[in-house]
Amino acid sequence: MGQHLLPGNPPVAITLRRSARARRISLRVSGLDGLVTLTVPPGVSEAEALGFAHARAEWLRGHLAALPVPVRVRPGAVLPIEGEERRIEPCAGRRVVLGDGVARVPGPDDVLARRLEAWLRVRARDRLAAASDRYAGALGRRFSRITLRDTRSRWGSCSSSGALSFCWRLILAPPEVLDYVAAHEVAHLAEMNHSPDFWALVARLCPGYKARRVWLRREGAGLHRYRFD
């Protein structure tokens, strides 16, 4: 791998990655964090690969310009919690309180973002555990544990041992979207695939799941633009 800079206004950082399995040069822009990866197959020189990127500079900048603008979590910022836009306000006390269109977070400004993130993670775990318990009961199956991470490549997963894992940022999405992801992963306890039988099971557990899946595909990347660091 190597880091390169595509000149222009603005310059664009590109990560060059060689892959023995690649059959052609490809350029990818991550919809989550804007990282640009140039994948190069064996036998292709670095100069040829960078020339490929230069020829597509206009396309590349267009995609980068269309990405969601990052939002740093701090007093006055607005972010969704369970699908509802809320303005962050500092407050006295010891716990986060949700009001009408606001999220009141105690503590000094330098710890506000971390405190809100910790609170959101707990809330996400509660909601996902409840939904997973409900769907597992309906299915007559058991899962071994639930883990929350800040995953970017997927919203949830189910291992062969029955361990469920979810992205905690689902708590920012509407509740029905979080509910669908829980149903999706619990369905894998019975069907460890994405066959027609699997999707029929998801439909039985979560009627109307298709609209929720479409929302996640259309809006999900935007949930990663909120920065809590």
Wavefront OBJ file of the C-alpha trace (Angstrom):
o trace
v 0.000 0.000 0.000
v 1.071 3.597 -0.481
v -0.255 7.102 -0.001
v -0.360 9.484 -2.955
v -1.720 12.956 -3.540
v -3.748 13.745 -6.634
v -2.949 17.414 -7.416
v -5.693 19.922 -8.049
v -8.085 22.135 -6.133
v -8.405 20.630 -3.651
v -5.746 17.902 -3.766
v -7.085 14.418 -3.065
v -5.329 11.802 -0.933
v -5.340 8.341 -2.541
v -4.364 5.006 -1.007
v -2.833 2.660 -3.564
v -3.485 -1.007 -2.754
v -2.057 -3.929 -4.699
v -4.250 -7.017 -4.937
v -3.296 -10.401 -6.332
v -6.985 -11.091 -6.987
v -7.757 -7.870 -8.858
v -8.203 -8.218 -12.611
v -8.275 -4.520 -13.431
v -7.525 -1.124 -11.920
v -10.399 0.216 -9.821
v -11.033 3.457 -7.966
v -13.345 3.480 -4.951
v -14.637 6.305 -2.764
v -15.911 5.227 0.627
v -19.369 6.625 1.268
v -18.693 6.541 5.009
v -15.483 8.492 5.460
v -14.467 9.684 1.971
v -11.321 7.547 1.822
v -10.173 6.983 -1.766
v -8.656 3.602 -2.642
v -6.934 2.783 -5.907
v -6.743 -1.000 -6.322
v -4.057 -2.282 -8.674
v -3.715 -5.825 -10.119
v -0.364 -7.601 -10.564
v 1.796 -6.408 -13.426
v 0.423 -2.851 -13.495
v 2.943 -0.119 -12.709
v 2.352 2.576 -10.149
v 2.611 5.233 -12.872
v -0.118 3.550 -14.931
v -2.373 3.241 -11.886
v -1.931 6.899 -10.953
v -2.590 7.869 -14.559
v -5.891 6.014 -14.292
v -6.765 8.108 -11.219
v -5.734 11.369 -12.931
v -8.005 10.599 -15.890
v -10.940 10.260 -13.495
v -10.159 13.271 -11.321
v -13.384 15.100 -12.216
v -15.501 12.041 -11.403
v -13.591 11.575 -8.157
v -14.070 15.156 -6.954
v -17.747 15.002 -7.844
v -18.225 11.965 -5.631
v -16.285 13.545 -2.779
v -18.318 16.758 -3.026
v -21.545 14.756 -2.700
v -20.528 13.099 0.579
v -22.294 14.178 3.794
v -20.556 17.033 5.601
v -19.023 15.854 8.917
v -20.720 17.158 12.058
v -18.643 17.532 15.203
v -20.742 16.810 18.280
v -20.661 19.830 20.601
v -23.110 22.317 22.163
v -25.455 23.700 19.515
v -24.876 20.845 17.037
v -27.877 18.903 15.788
v -27.959 15.130 15.418
v -30.699 12.520 15.162
v -31.529 10.312 18.130
v -33.940 7.509 17.259
v -34.675 9.367 14.046
v -35.593 12.691 15.659
v -33.355 15.709 15.103
v -32.169 17.105 18.439
v -30.044 20.096 19.306
v -27.355 19.442 21.920
v -27.569 21.663 24.997
v -25.309 21.558 28.067
v -27.078 21.219 31.395
v -26.591 20.645 35.095
v -27.184 17.273 36.689
v -25.719 13.843 36.092
v -27.650 12.295 33.204
v -28.617 12.945 29.616
v -32.216 14.118 29.234
v -34.175 14.172 25.969
v -36.610 17.038 25.514
v -38.687 18.344 22.632
v -36.106 18.623 19.865
v -33.172 18.810 22.294
v -30.711 16.521 24.048
v -29.460 17.990 27.326
v -26.037 16.670 28.247
v -24.347 17.388 31.611
v -20.704 18.225 32.104
v -18.123 20.595 30.638
v -17.844 21.036 26.892
v -14.654 18.976 26.602
v -16.372 15.798 27.832
v -19.845 16.421 26.408
v -19.355 14.442 23.188
v -17.851 11.415 24.930
v -20.582 11.440 27.568
v -23.306 11.590 24.926
v -21.690 8.780 22.941
v -21.521 6.564 26.030
v -25.197 7.264 26.749
v -26.158 6.502 23.139
v -24.264 3.212 23.238
v -26.156 2.101 26.350
v -29.467 3.114 24.795
v -28.573 1.288 21.577
v -27.715 -1.872 23.490
v -31.008 -1.745 25.405
v -33.050 -1.288 22.225
v -31.162 -3.918 20.225
v -31.218 -6.458 23.055
v -34.972 -6.032 23.476
v -35.614 -6.374 19.731
v -33.287 -9.376 19.411
v -34.927 -11.100 22.387
v -38.341 -10.537 20.852
v -37.400 -11.889 17.432
v -35.383 -14.804 18.795
v -38.386 -15.780 20.897
v -40.668 -15.639 17.866
v -38.191 -17.778 15.949
v -37.651 -20.262 18.763
v -33.889 -19.736 18.655
v -31.295 -18.371 21.053
v -28.335 -16.095 20.477
v -25.193 -16.387 22.593
v -24.368 -12.722 23.114
v -24.710 -9.200 21.746
v -21.749 -6.950 20.957
v -21.840 -3.305 19.891
v -19.149 -1.742 17.713
v -18.709 1.315 15.502
v -18.579 -0.761 12.327
v -18.541 0.948 8.936
v -18.822 -1.957 6.531
v -22.024 -3.472 7.952
v -24.832 -2.664 10.364
v -24.970 -6.071 11.955
v -23.688 -9.614 11.799
v -24.437 -13.063 13.173
v -21.714 -15.652 13.731
v -22.067 -19.408 13.368
v -21.981 -19.618 17.182
v -25.030 -17.359 17.444
v -23.207 -14.196 18.506
v -24.911 -11.017 17.300
v -22.998 -7.835 16.609
v -24.452 -4.431 15.758
v -23.276 -0.920 14.945
v -24.276 1.293 17.870
v -25.072 4.169 15.475
v -28.354 2.429 14.690
v -29.702 4.356 17.694
v -29.497 7.472 15.502
v -31.846 5.913 12.921
v -35.642 5.705 13.225
v -36.662 2.923 15.669
v -38.219 0.810 12.924
v -34.877 0.740 11.079
v -33.028 -0.493 14.179
v -35.812 -3.039 14.598
v -35.324 -4.324 11.043
v -31.576 -4.830 11.516
v -32.243 -6.844 14.677
v -34.753 -9.002 12.780
v -32.290 -9.458 9.911
v -29.496 -10.713 12.151
v -31.746 -12.918 14.274
v -33.050 -14.531 11.068
v -29.485 -15.668 10.429
v -29.780 -17.912 13.492
v -31.978 -20.120 11.289
v -30.693 -19.241 7.799
v -26.977 -18.427 7.634
v -27.284 -17.057 4.096
v -29.257 -14.558 2.009
v -31.350 -17.102 0.167
v -35.049 -16.681 -0.697
v -35.828 -18.695 2.446
v -33.871 -16.194 4.528
v -35.722 -13.185 3.115
v -39.050 -14.963 3.584
v -38.133 -15.414 7.225
v -37.205 -11.736 7.583
v -40.558 -10.809 6.030
v -42.366 -13.010 8.541
v -40.480 -11.544 11.492
v -40.580 -7.958 10.271
v -43.409 -7.226 7.804
v -42.658 -4.138 5.742
v -38.910 -4.587 6.143
v -38.192 -3.532 2.548
v -38.919 0.161 3.167
v -36.652 0.095 6.232
v -33.895 -1.569 4.226
v -34.221 1.109 1.544
v -33.943 3.849 4.195
v -30.745 2.308 5.518
v -29.215 2.063 2.066
v -30.167 5.653 1.236
v -29.538 7.389 4.567
v -27.318 5.050 6.536
v -23.980 6.485 5.438
v -25.029 9.847 6.867
v -25.140 8.370 10.375
v -21.360 8.058 10.261
v -20.795 11.780 9.721
v -21.293 12.582 13.406
v -17.904 12.859 15.137
v -17.724 12.254 18.870
v -13.937 12.659 19.243
l 1 2 3 4 5 6 7 8 9 10 11 12 13 14 15 16 17 18 19 20 21 22 23 24 25 26 27 28 29 30 31 32 33 34 35 36 37 38 39 40 41 42 43 44 45 46 47 48 49 50 51 52 53 54 55 56 57 58 59 60 61 62 63 64 65 66 67 68 69 70 71 72 73 74 75 76 77 78 79 80 81 82 83 84 85 86 87 88 89 90 91 92 93 94 95 96 97 98 99 100 101 102 103 104 105 106 107 108 109 110 111 112 113 114 115 116 117 118 119 120 121 122 123 124 125 126 127 128 129 130 131 132 133 134 135 136 137 138 139 140 141 142 143 144 145 146 147 148 149 150 151 152 153 154 155 156 157 158 159 160 161 162 163 164 165 166 167 168 169 170 171 172 173 174 175 176 177 178 179 180 181 182 183 184 185 186 187 188 189 190 191 192 193 194 195 196 197 198 199 200 201 202 203 204 205 206 207 208 209 210 211 212 213 214 215 216 217 218 219 220 221 222 223 224 225 226 227 228 229
